[in-house]
Amino acid sequence: MVHSSPHEAAALVVEARVASAAALEELRGLIRGMHPPMLADRGLGEAVRALALDLPLPCETEIDVPERLDAPLE
C-alpha cells in the first residue's frame, strides 16, 4: 500500500500510532489500579488514605497498621 497509495498508508500509520498510544495508556491505568504506586512506595495504610482523598465526598479514615505488611498481603 505504501507504493500504490502512500497517503492512505500514512493515514493508517497515524491511526495505528494513536490506537497503540491509547492501548498503552489503558494498560498503564490497569496496572496502576492493580498495584498503585502509593501502595508500592508507602504501604497499605497510606494507599487507603490516598484513595480516600480522591473520593468526591468527605471521608475520614482510621488506619492502624503498625508495620509494613508483606507485598502479597498488601
Summary of the structure (lengths in Angstrom):
residues: 74
radius of gyration: 21.3
end to end distance: 50.9
largest distance: 67.6
contacts: 138
relative contact order: 0.09
helix: 61%
strand: 0%
